[in-house]
Amino acid sequence: MRAVIADGTGGPEILSVAEVPDLQPGPGEVLVDTAATAVNRADLLQRQGFYPPPPGASEVIGLECSGTIAALGEGVTGWSVGDQVCALLAGGGYASQVAVPAGQLMPVPAGVDLVTAAALPEVACTVWSNVFMVAALQPGETLLVHGGAGGIGTLAIQLAAALGSRVITTAGSAEKLEACAALGAEVTIDYREQDFVAEVAAATDGRGADVILDNMGAKYLPRNVEALATEGRLVIIGMQGGTKGELDIARLLAKRGAVIATSLRARPVGEKAAICASVVEHVWPLVAEGRVRPVVHGTMPLEQVADAHRLMADSGHIGKIVLTV
């Protein structure tokens, strides 16, 4: 099979496609012939040596894929060879085959083609598990999404709006803000030119956001707490703005707020399976109805993986970058 290999750690130039040994599904696993995968920020961190795969996971980069089932491991039921699926992975997506625990497989949603389906698993599972399962966003509440034009942001805006919440988002250009508004964001904030704390206060009559989905981490921590509503929930899912910040406990106590930090990749297989099942139950019907859709900036062949990483690093894209296999 073909897979992207990394010559050490460093820049995109270390990535290339090579022939590697074929895979066999273990007990409880399914072998998938990959149609496509997608690029995530975590992939860039892994390439740079900052985000190694969890123990036992493939060293090949890639946290999601779509494709066709080629073989079933011992004990797998409910799936058949030839089924078209997409999957949440702990690693291995940048390859022509992946072996994935059966519980992390999801059917391709109705109305979505097989290649585009590769753009869904990571963002759908991240948004659903954090915004709805953990932070329990309710209809009528306000969600603030940082980085609304990225893969996670574009899905979070649509899903929250479809389920009856008000969405405020930040982004870094007029084009991105326009895209966010088209997806359902009621208020858009240019983080380069505007203070999101002041803008959130103005948009909510001083109340603040009930849930904040944050990919920045330390850089935004004090301001996120300030932007929270009473009993608000701040969910941190990334560290693009650093790893160590100062938390004003008094301010958080006054708001009776919660700060939650989560990751998806290293969770036990059973927890991932539960998240995938919940996504299929609650999110896939909205995708099938056209109320939520994967936003794809563009597709590139696997051999152009280095260029795809450069595009991601430049942050000029809107939505997901898909690699066809």
SERO-4910 file (N, C-alpha, C, O; in steps of 0.05 Angstrom, whole numbers):
BEGIN
 pado doro    nc1    nc2    nc3   cac1   cac2   cac3    cc1    cc2    cc3    oc1    oc2    oc3
  Met    A     17    -24      0      0      0      0     18     25      0     42     23      5
  Arg    A      6     48     -6     20     73     -6     13     88     20     -9     87     30
  Ala    A     33    103     30     29    119     53     48    143     53     70    141     42
  Val    A     40    164     67     58    187     70     78    180     93     69    172    115
  Ile    A    103    183     88    123    179    109    137    205    114    139    222     96
  Ala    A    147    208    138    161    232    146    191    226    151    197    207    166
  Asp    A    208    241    139    237    238    143    245    255    167    256    277    164
  Gly    A    240    244    191    246    258    215    223    277    222    200    272    216
  Thr    A    230    300    234    210    321    240    220    347    228    244    351    224
  Gly    A    200    364    222    208    390    210    186    401    193    162    398    199
  Gly    A    194    414    171    175    427    153    161    408    134    167    384    134
  Pro    A    143    418    117    128    402     99    146    386     79    138    365     69
  Glu    A    170    395     75    188    382     55    196    354     65    207    338     48
  Ile    A    192    347     90    200    321    100    180    299     92    185    276     96
  Leu    A    157    307     81    136    288     75    138    278     46    143    294     28
  Ser    A    134    252     42    134    240     15    117    215     16    111    205     38
  Val    A    109    206     -7     93    181     -9    111    158    -17    128    161    -35
  Ala    A    107    136     -3    124    112     -8    107     87     -5     85     87      6
  Glu    A    118     65    -16    105     39    -12    113     28     15    136     28     23
  Val    A     93     18     30     97      7     56     82    -19     58     65    -25     41
  Pro    A     87    -36     78     73    -62     80     43    -59     82     33    -41     95
  Asp    A     29    -78     70     -1    -78     72     -9    -83    101      6    -94    117
  Leu    A    -33    -74    107    -44    -78    134    -63   -102    135    -74   -111    114
  Gln    A    -67   -112    158    -87   -133    164   -104   -124    188    -93   -114    207
  Pro    A   -130   -127    186   -146   -118    209   -143   -137    233   -144   -162    229
  Gly    A   -140   -126    256   -139   -142    281   -167   -148    291   -186   -140    278
  Pro    A   -169   -163    313   -196   -168    324   -210   -142    330   -199   -123    343
  Gly    A   -235   -140    322   -251   -116    326   -245    -94    307   -257    -72    310
  Glu    A   -227    -98    288   -220    -77    269   -231    -82    241   -240   -105    235
  Val    A   -232    -61    226   -241    -63    198   -219    -50    180   -208    -29    187
  Leu    A   -213    -64    158   -194    -53    138   -209    -37    117   -228    -47    105
  Val    A   -201    -13    113   -214      5     94   -195     13     72   -172     22     78
  Asp    A   -203     10     47   -189     21     24   -196     51     23   -219     58     18
  Thr    A   -176     67     27   -181     96     31   -186    110      4   -172    106    -16
  Ala    A   -208    126      4   -214    143    -19   -202    171    -15   -191    183    -34
  Ala    A   -203    181     10   -193    207     16   -188    210     46   -198    195     62
  Thr    A   -172    230     52   -167    238     80   -168    268     81   -172    281     60
  Ala    A   -165    280    104   -165    309    106   -144    318    125   -134    304    142
  Val    A   -135    343    121   -113    355    136   -125    370    161   -144    385    158
  Asn    A   -112    365    184   -120    379    208    -96    393    221    -73    385    215
  Arg    A   -100    413    237    -78    427    251    -61    407    266    -36    410    267
  Ala    A    -73    387    278    -58    367    293    -38    353    275    -17    344    285
  Asp    A    -44    350    249    -25    337    231      1    353    229     23    341    228
  Leu    A     -2    379    228     22    396    226     39    394    251     63    393    250
  Leu    A     25    392    274     40    389    300     54    362    301     77    361    310
  Gln    A     41    341    291     55    315    291     79    316    272    100    305    279
  Arg    A     76    328    249     99    330    231    123    345    244    146    338    238
  Gln    A    117    364    260    138    380    273    149    367    298    168    377    310
  Gly    A    137    344    306    147    330    330    134    337    356    143    329    377
  Phe    A    112    353    355     99    363    379     74    347    388     63    352    409
  Tyr    A     65    329    371     40    315    377     42    286    368     29    278    348
  Pro    A     57    269    382     60    242    374     34    226    377     17    233    393
  Pro    A     31    205    361      7    189    363      6    174    390     27    169    402
  Pro    A    -18    168    400    -20    153    425     -8    125    422     -6    115    400
  Pro    A     -1    112    444     11     86    443     -7     66    427    -31     65    431
  Gly    A      6     51    409     -8     31    393    -20     42    367    -28     26    350
  Ala    A    -21     68    364    -33     80    340    -12     81    318     12     80    323
  Ser    A    -21     82    293     -3     84    270     14    109    272      5    131    281
  Glu    A     39    107    263     57    130    261     51    148    237     60    171    236
  Val    A     35    137    218     27    152    195      8    174    204    -10    170    219
  Ile    A     12    199    193     -5    221    200    -33    216    188    -37    202    169
  Gly    A    -53    228    201    -80    228    190   -101    219    210   -100    196    219
  Leu    A   -120    236    216   -140    231    237   -168    225    227   -186    222    243
  Glu    A   -171    222    201   -197    216    190   -194    206    161   -173    211    148
  Cys    A   -214    192    152   -213    183    124   -241    175    115   -260    173    131
  Ser    A   -244    170     89   -267    158     78   -258    136     59   -235    137     49
  Gly    A   -275    117     54   -267     95     36   -287     72     35   -310     75     43
  Thr    A   -277     49     27   -294     25     23   -282      3     40   -258     -2     39
  Ile    A   -299    -12     54   -290    -34     71   -279    -56     53   -292    -65     35
  Ala    A   -253    -64     60   -240    -85     44   -240   -112     59   -239   -133     46
  Ala    A   -240   -111     86   -239   -136    101   -248   -130    130   -246   -108    140
  Leu    A   -259   -151    143   -268   -149    170   -251   -166    188   -244   -188    182
  Gly    A   -243   -154    211   -228   -169    231   -246   -188    247   -271   -186    245
  Glu    A   -234   -204    263   -248   -224    279   -268   -209    298   -261   -190    312
  Gly    A   -293   -219    298   -312   -209    317   -328   -184    308   -345   -175    322
  Val    A   -322   -174    284   -336   -150    274   -363   -158    262   -365   -176    245
  Thr    A   -384   -145    271   -411   -149    260   -422   -122    253   -413   -101    262
  Gly    A   -443   -122    237   -457    -98    229   -446    -83    205   -457    -63    196
  Trp    A   -423    -93    195   -411    -81    171   -405   -103    151   -402   -126    159
  Ser    A   -404    -96    125   -398   -115    104   -377   -105     86   -374    -81     82
  Val    A   -361   -123     74   -342   -115     53   -357   -101     31   -378   -110     22
  Gly    A   -347    -78     22   -360    -62      2   -375    -38     12   -382    -20     -3
  Asp    A   -381    -37     38   -395    -14     50   -377     11     47   -353     10     51
  Gln    A   -390     33     40   -376     59     39   -379     72     67   -401     75     78
  Val    A   -356     81     77   -355     90    105   -337    115    107   -321    121     89
  Cys    A   -339    128    130   -318    147    138   -311    140    166   -326    127    180
  Ala    A   -288    149    176   -278    139    201   -261    160    216   -247    176    204
  Leu    A   -264    159    242   -247    175    260   -223    158    268   -226    135    276
  Leu    A   -199    169    265   -175    153    268   -157    165    290   -158    189    295
  Ala    A   -141    148    303   -120    158    320    -94    163    304    -75    175    315
  Gly    A    -94    155    279    -71    159    261    -74    141    237    -92    123    237
  Gly    A    -58    145    217    -58    127    194    -73    136    170    -74    122    150
  Gly    A    -86    160    170   -104    168    149    -91    174    123   -103    171    101
  Tyr    A    -65    183    123    -51    190     99    -40    165     86    -16    162     82
  Ala    A    -58    147     78    -49    121     67    -72    109     50    -95    118     52
  Ser    A    -65     90     33    -85     78     16   -101     57     30   -122     48     19
  Gln    A    -93     49     54   -109     31     71   -106     40    100    -85     50    108
  Val    A   -127     36    116   -126     40    144   -140     17    158   -158      5    147
  Ala    A   -130     10    182   -143     -9    199   -155      6    223   -140     19    237
  Val    A   -181      5    227   -194     22    246   -213      6    263   -226    -12    253
  Pro    A   -215     11    290   -235     -2    306   -263      2    295   -270     24    286
  Ala    A   -278    -19    295   -305    -18    282   -323      3    293   -339     15    279
  Gly    A   -320      9    319   -337     30    331   -331     58    322   -347     76    326
  Gln    A   -309     62    308   -302     88    298   -309     92    269   -302    112    257
  Leu    A   -322     72    258   -333     74    231   -360     88    232   -376     84    251
  Met    A   -366    103    211   -393    115    208   -401    113    179   -384    114    161
  Pro    A   -426    108    173   -435    108    145   -431    136    133   -433    156    146
  Val    A   -427    136    106   -426    162     92   -454    174     93   -473    160     85
  Pro    A   -457    198    103   -484    210    104   -497    212     77   -484    216     57
  Ala    A   -523    209     76   -538    212     51   -533    240     39   -534    260     53
  Gly    A   -529    241     13   -525    266     -1   -496    275     -2   -490    296    -13
  Val    A   -477    260     11   -449    268     11   -433    247     -5   -437    223     -1
  Asp    A   -417    256    -24   -401    237    -39   -378    227    -22   -371    238     -1
  Leu    A   -366    205    -32   -347    190    -16   -322    207     -9   -312    206     13
  Val    A   -312    222    -28   -288    238    -23   -294    260     -3   -279    264     16
  Thr    A   -316    274     -7   -323    296     11   -328    286     40   -323    300     59
  Ala    A   -337    261     42   -342    250     69   -317    249     86   -319    248    111
  Ala    A   -294    249     74   -269    249     90   -266    275    106   -250    275    125
  Ala    A   -280    296     99   -278    321    113   -295    322    138   -296    343    152
  Leu    A   -310    301    144   -330    302    165   -322    290    192   -328    303    213
  Pro    A   -309    267    194   -307    253    220   -294    270    242   -305    271    264
  Glu    A   -271    281    237   -257    295    258   -272    320    268   -275    324    292
  Val    A   -282    336    249   -296    360    257   -323    353    270   -331    366    290
  Ala    A   -338    334    259   -364    327    269   -361    316    298   -377    324    315
  Cys    A   -342    298    302   -338    287    328   -328    307    348   -336    307    371
  Thr    A   -310    325    339   -300    346    357   -322    365    365   -325    371    389
  Val    A   -337    375    346   -358    395    353   -380    382    369   -388    393    389
  Trp    A   -390    359    360   -412    347    375   -404    340    403   -419    346    422
  Ser    A   -381    328    407   -373    319    434   -368    343    452   -375    342    476
  Asn    A   -356    364    442   -349    386    459   -371    406    464   -377    414    486
  Val    A   -384    414    442   -404    435    445   -431    425    456   -444    438    471
  Phe    A   -437    400    449   -463    390    456   -462    368    478   -478    370    497
  Met    A   -444    349    476   -443    328    497   -430    338    522   -439    332    544
  Val    A   -409    355    520   -394    364    544   -406    391    554   -413    394    577
  Ala    A   -407    411    536   -416    438    544   -446    441    544   -457    460    555
  Ala    A   -460    422    533   -490    421    534   -503    447    524   -521    458    537
  Leu    A   -493    457    501   -506    480    489   -536    475    484   -543    454    473
  Gln    A   -552    494    492   -581    491    489   -593    510    469   -581    531    463
  Pro    A   -616    504    457   -629    523    439   -634    549    454   -642    549    477
  Gly    A   -629    571    440   -633    597    452   -608    608    465   -607    632    471
  Glu    A   -588    591    471   -563    600    482   -545    611    460   -549    607    437
  Thr    A   -524    625    469   -505    637    450   -479    622    451   -467    617    472
  Leu    A   -469    615    427   -443    602    424   -424    621    410   -431    633    390
  Leu    A   -400    624    422   -378    639    410   -359    619    399   -348    602    414
  Val    A   -354    620    373   -335    602    360   -311    618    351   -313    636    334
  His    A   -287    611    361   -263    624    351   -253    609    327   -254    584    326
  Gly    A   -243    624    307   -234    611    282   -257    599    266   -256    576    258
  Gly    A   -278    615    262   -302    604    249   -299    595    221   -316    580    211
  Ala    A   -278    603    207   -274    596    179   -259    570    175   -256    560    153
  Gly    A   -248    558    197   -234    533    194   -253    509    193   -278    513    193
  Gly    A   -242    486    191   -258    462    189   -277    458    213   -301    454    209
  Ile    A   -267    461    237   -283    458    261   -303    481    262   -327    477    268
  Gly    A   -294    505    257   -311    528    259   -335    528    240   -357    534    248
  Thr    A   -330    520    215   -352    520    195   -373    499    203   -397    504    198
  Leu    A   -365    477    215   -384    457    223   -398    466    249   -423    462    251
  Ala    A   -384    478    268   -396    487    292   -417    509    288   -439    508    300
  Ile    A   -411    527    270   -431    548    264   -457    536    253   -479    542    263
  Gln    A   -454    518    234   -478    506    222   -494    490    241   -519    491    242
  Leu    A   -480    473    257   -494    455    275   -508    470    297   -532    464    303
  Ala    A   -495    490    309   -508    505    330   -532    521    319   -553    521    332
  Ala    A   -529    533    296   -551    548    284   -574    529    277   -598    536    282
  Ala    A   -568    506    266   -590    487    259   -605    477    283   -629    471    281
  Leu    A   -592    476    306   -605    466    331   -616    489    348   -623    484    371
  Gly    A   -617    513    337   -631    534    351   -615    552    369   -627    566    386
  Ser    A   -589    552    367   -573    570    383   -564    594    366   -563    593    341
  Arg    A   -557    616    380   -546    639    367   -516    637    365   -503    629    385
  Val    A   -504    643    342   -476    640    338   -462    666    334   -470    682    317
  Ile    A   -440    670    349   -421    692    344   -395    679    337   -387    659    349
  Thr    A   -380    690    318   -355    678    310   -334    699    305   -340    722    298
  Thr    A   -309    691    309   -286    708    301   -272    696    276   -273    671    272
  Ala    A   -261    713    260   -245    704    237   -226    728    230   -229    750    241
  Gly    A   -208    723    211   -187    742    206   -187    757    180   -168    771    174
  Ser    A   -209    755    165   -210    771    140   -240    775    133   -257    761    143
  Ala    A   -245    795    115   -272    800    107   -284    776     92   -307    770     96
  Glu    A   -268    763     76   -277    739     61   -286    717     81   -307    705     77
  Lys    A   -270    713    101   -277    692    120   -301    699    137   -318    682    142
  Leu    A   -304    725    144   -327    733    159   -352    730    143   -373    723    153
  Glu    A   -350    737    117   -374    734     99   -382    704     97   -405    698     98
  Ala    A   -362    687     95   -368    658     94   -381    649    120   -400    633    119
  Cys    A   -372    658    142   -384    650    168   -413    660    170   -430    645    179
  Ala    A   -418    684    161   -445    694    161   -464    677    143   -487    672    150
  Ala    A   -453    669    120   -469    653    102   -476    626    114   -496    613    107
  Leu    A   -459    616    132   -463    590    145   -482    592    169   -491    571    179
  Gly    A   -489    616    178   -508    619    200   -499    635    223   -513    637    243
  Ala    A   -474    646    223   -465    663    245   -480    689    244   -481    704    224
  Glu    A   -493    696    267   -509    720    268   -491    745    272   -497    766    261
  Val    A   -469    742    286   -450    763    291   -422    754    284   -414    732    292
  Thr    A   -408    769    268   -381    762    260   -361    784    270   -367    808    268
  Ile    A   -338    775    279   -319    793    291   -291    789    278   -282    767    277
  Asp    A   -280    810    268   -252    809    257   -233    811    281   -229    833    292
  Tyr    A   -221    789    288   -203    789    312   -178    806    308   -165    813    327
  Arg    A   -172    813    283   -148    830    278   -155    859    284   -137    875    290
  Glu    A   -180    867    281   -188    895    283   -206    901    306   -208    924    315
  Gln    A   -219    881    317   -240    885    338   -233    869    363   -220    849    362
  Asp    A   -243    880    386   -240    866    412   -264    847    415   -286    857    418
  Phe    A   -259    821    414   -282    803    415   -297    804    441   -321    799    442
  Val    A   -284    811    463   -298    814    489   -319    836    487   -342    832    495
  Ala    A   -311    859    477   -329    882    474   -351    876    454   -374    883    459
  Glu    A   -344    862    432   -364    856    412   -385    836    422   -409    838    416
  Val    A   -376    816    437   -394    796    449   -413    810    469   -437    805    469
  Ala    A   -402    827    485   -418    842    505   -439    859    491   -463    859    499
  Ala    A   -431    873    469   -450    889    455   -472    873    442   -495    881    441
  Ala    A   -465    850    431   -484    833    417   -503    818    436   -524    809    427
  Thr    A   -496    816    461   -513    801    481   -523    819    503   -531    809    524
  Asp    A   -523    845    499   -532    864    520   -517    860    546   -529    862    567
  Gly    A   -492    854    544   -475    851    567   -475    824    580   -461    819    599
  Arg    A   -491    806    570   -494    780    583   -470    761    578   -461    748    597
  Gly    A   -460    761    554   -437    743    547   -446    718    533   -470    714    528
  Ala    A   -427    701    527   -432    676    512   -436    653    532   -421    651    551
  Asp    A   -456    637    527   -461    614    544   -440    592    540   -432    579    560
  Val    A   -431    588    515   -410    569    509   -390    582    491   -398    596    472
  Ile    A   -365    578    496   -343    587    479   -327    563    470   -318    547    487
  Leu    A   -324    559    444   -307    538    433   -281    551    424   -281    567    405
  Asp    A   -259    545    437   -234    559    434   -211    541    424   -206    520    436
  Asn    A   -198    549    403   -175    534    393   -149    548    399   -128    539    390
  Met    A   -149    570    414   -125    586    418   -111    579    444    -86    581    446
  Gly    A   -126    573    465   -113    566    490   -103    590    506   -119    608    511
  Ala    A    -78    591    514    -68    610    533    -73    639    524    -80    655    541
  Lys    A    -69    645    500    -70    673    490    -98    685    496   -100    709    502
  Tyr    A   -119    669    494   -146    679    496   -158    674    524   -181    682    529
  Leu    A   -144    660    541   -156    651    566   -169    673    583   -193    671    589
  Pro    A   -154    694    590   -167    715    607   -191    728    593   -211    733    605
  Arg    A   -188    734    567   -210    747    552   -234    729    548   -256    738    548
  Asn    A   -229    703    545   -251    684    543   -267    683    568   -292    683    567
  Val    A   -254    683    591   -268    683    617   -285    709    619   -308    708    628
  Glu    A   -273    731    610   -288    757    611   -312    756    593   -333    768    599
  Ala    A   -310    741    570   -332    740    551   -354    721    559   -375    720    546
  Leu    A   -349    704    579   -369    684    587   -393    697    600   -391    717    614
  Ala    A   -417    685    596   -441    692    611   -440    679    638   -423    661    643
  Thr    A   -457    687    656   -460    673    682   -468    644    676   -486    638    660
  Glu    A   -453    626    690   -456    597    685   -448    589    657   -457    568    647
  Gly    A   -431    604    645   -420    598    619   -399    576    620   -387    571    640
  Arg    A   -395    563    596   -376    541    594   -356    547    572   -363    550    548
  Leu    A   -330    549    580   -308    552    561   -296    525    555   -286    512    573
  Val    A   -296    517    530   -285    491    522   -260    497    505   -262    508    483
  Ile    A   -237    488    515   -211    493    501   -204    467    487   -201    446    499
  Ile    A   -200    469    460   -193    446    444   -167    449    429   -160    431    413
  Gly    A   -153    471    433   -128    475    418   -109    493    433   -116    506    453
  Met    A    -85    495    423    -64    510    436    -49    528    416    -25    532    419
  Gln    A    -63    537    396    -49    554    376    -38    579    388    -19    591    377
  Gly    A    -49    588    410    -40    612    423    -24    607    448    -22    624    466
  Gly    A    -12    583    451      5    577    473     -8    559    494    -32    553    492
  Thr    A      8    549    512      0    528    531     -3    538    560    -16    524    576
  Lys    A      8    561    567      7    570    594     -4    598    596      7    617    585
  Gly    A    -27    600    610    -40    626    613    -49    631    642    -48    612    658
  Glu    A    -56    655    648    -65    662    675    -95    661    677   -109    674    661
  Leu    A   -106    646    696   -135    644    700   -143    660    724   -133    656    746
  Asp    A   -162    679    720   -172    695    741   -194    679    756   -217    679    747
  Ile    A   -187    666    777   -205    649    792   -228    665    803   -251    656    803
  Ala    A   -223    689    813   -244    705    825   -265    712    804   -289    711    809
  Arg    A   -255    719    780   -274    726    759   -291    701    751   -315    704    746
  Leu    A   -278    678    749   -292    654    742   -312    646    763   -334    638    757
  Leu    A   -305    649    789   -323    644    811   -347    662    810   -370    654    814
  Ala    A   -342    688    804   -364    707    803   -384    700    781   -408    705    784
  Lys    A   -374    688    760   -392    680    738   -403    651    741   -419    642    725
  Arg    A   -393    637    762   -400    609    766   -395    594    740   -411    577    731
  Gly    A   -372    600    727   -365    590    701   -349    564    703   -339    557    724
  Ala    A   -346    551    680   -330    527    678   -310    530    655   -317    540    634
  Val    A   -286    520    660   -265    518    640   -259    489    636   -251    475    654
  Ile    A   -263    479    611   -261    451    605   -240    449    582   -241    463    563
  Ala    A   -221    430    586   -202    425    564   -204    396    556   -204    378    573
  Thr    A   -207    391    531   -211    364    521   -194    358    497   -185    376    483
  Ser    A   -189    332    493   -176    323    468   -191    298    459   -204    284    476
  Leu    A   -190    292    434   -205    269    423   -187    246    416   -195    223    420
  Arg    A   -163    251    406   -146    231    395   -139    209    415   -139    185    407
  Ala    A   -133    216    439   -122    196    458   -144    183    475   -138    168    494
  Arg    A   -169    189    470   -191    177    486   -192    147    481   -184    137    459
  Pro    A   -201    132    500   -205    103    496   -223     97    473   -241    113    466
  Val    A   -219     74    461   -235     66    438   -265     66    444   -281     75    428
  Gly    A   -273     57    468   -301     57    475   -313     85    476   -336     88    467
  Glu    A   -298    105    486   -308    132    486   -311    143    458   -331    156    451
  Lys    A   -292    137    441   -294    146    413   -318    133    399   -332    146    384
  Ala    A   -322    108    404   -345     94    392   -371    107    401   -389    109    384
  Ala    A   -373    115    426   -398    127    436   -402    154    422   -424    161    416
  Ile    A   -380    169    419   -382    195    405   -391    191    376   -409    205    366
  Cys    A   -378    172    362   -386    166    334   -415    158    332   -429    167    314
  Ala    A   -424    142    350   -452    133    349   -471    157    354   -492    159    341
  Ser    A   -464    175    372   -480    198    377   -480    217    353   -501    229    347
  Val    A   -457    220    339   -456    236    315   -474    225    293   -489    240    281
  Val    A   -474    199    290   -491    186    269   -520    191    276   -537    196    258
  Glu    A   -527    189    302   -555    193    310   -564    222    308   -587    227    299
  His    A   -547    241    315   -557    269    318   -548    287    295   -562    306    288
  Val    A   -524    282    284   -513    301    264   -519    292    236   -526    308    219
  Trp    A   -516    266    230   -519    256    203   -547    262    192   -548    268    168
  Pro    A   -569    261    207   -595    269    195   -595    298    186   -608    304    166
  Leu    A   -581    316    200   -580    344    192   -564    347    166   -570    364    149
  Val    A   -543    330    163   -527    331    139   -544    320    116   -544    332     94
  Ala    A   -559    299    120   -576    287    100   -597    307     91   -605    307     67
  Glu    A   -607    323    109   -628    343    103   -616    368     89   -631    385     80
  Gly    A   -590    370     89   -577    394     77   -575    417     95   -567    439     87
  Arg    A   -582    414    121   -581    436    140   -552    440    150   -545    462    160
  Val    A   -536    420    149   -508    421    156   -493    408    133   -501    386    123
  Arg    A   -471    420    124   -456    409    102   -426    412    107   -417    431    119
  Pro    A   -410    393     97   -381    396     99   -372    418     80   -380    419     57
  Val    A   -355    436     90   -344    458     74   -316    450     66   -299    447     84
  Val    A   -311    447     41   -285    438     31   -272    461     15   -283    470     -5
  His    A   -249    469     24   -234    490      9   -224    480    -18   -225    494    -38
  Gly    A   -215    455    -18   -205    443    -43   -195    415    -38   -190    407    -15
  Thr    A   -190    401    -60   -179    374    -58   -152    373    -73   -149    387    -93
  Met    A   -134    357    -63   -108    354    -75   -100    324    -73   -109    310    -55
  Pro    A    -85    314    -92    -76    286    -91    -57    282    -67    -44    301    -59
  Leu    A    -56    258    -57    -39    252    -34    -10    260    -39      4    268    -21
  Glu    A     -1    258    -64     27    264    -71     33    294    -66     56    302    -65
  Gln    A     12    311    -64     16    339    -58     13    346    -29      5    368    -22
  Val    A     18    326    -12     13    330     17     30    353     28     20    367     46
  Ala    A     54    357     19     70    379     29     57    406     23     56    424     40
  Asp    A     46    409     -1     32    433     -9      7    437      8      1    460     15
  Ala    A     -6    415     14    -30    417     31    -23    427     59    -38    443     71
  His    A     -1    418     69      8    427     96     15    457     95     10    471    114
  Arg    A     28    465     74     35    493     71      9    511     70      8    532     82
  Leu    A    -11    501     55    -36    516     53    -49    518     80    -60    539     87
  Met    A    -49    496     95    -61    497    122    -46    517    140    -58    532    154
  Ala    A    -19    516    139     -3    534    156     -7    563    149     -5    580    167
  Asp    A    -13    569    124    -16    597    116    -44    608    124    -48    632    124
  Ser    A    -62    591    132    -88    599    142   -105    615    122   -122    631    130
  Gly    A   -100    611     97   -116    625     77   -141    610     68   -156    620     52
  His    A   -145    586     78   -167    569     69   -192    574     85   -191    585    107
  Ile    A   -214    565     74   -240    566     88   -251    537     87   -255    526     65
  Gly    A   -255    525    110   -264    498    111   -241    478    111   -219    484    120
  Lys    A   -246    454    100   -227    433    101   -210    430     76   -218    438     54
  Ile    A   -186    419     79   -169    412     57   -168    382     55   -161    368     74
  Val    A   -177    371     32   -180    342     29   -158    331     10   -151    343    -10
  Leu    A   -147    309     18   -127    294      2   -140    270    -10   -150    253      5
  Thr    A   -139    267    -36   -151    244    -49   -130    222    -51   -106    227    -58
  Val    A   -138    197    -46   -120    174    -46   -126    155    -68   -113    135    -71
***
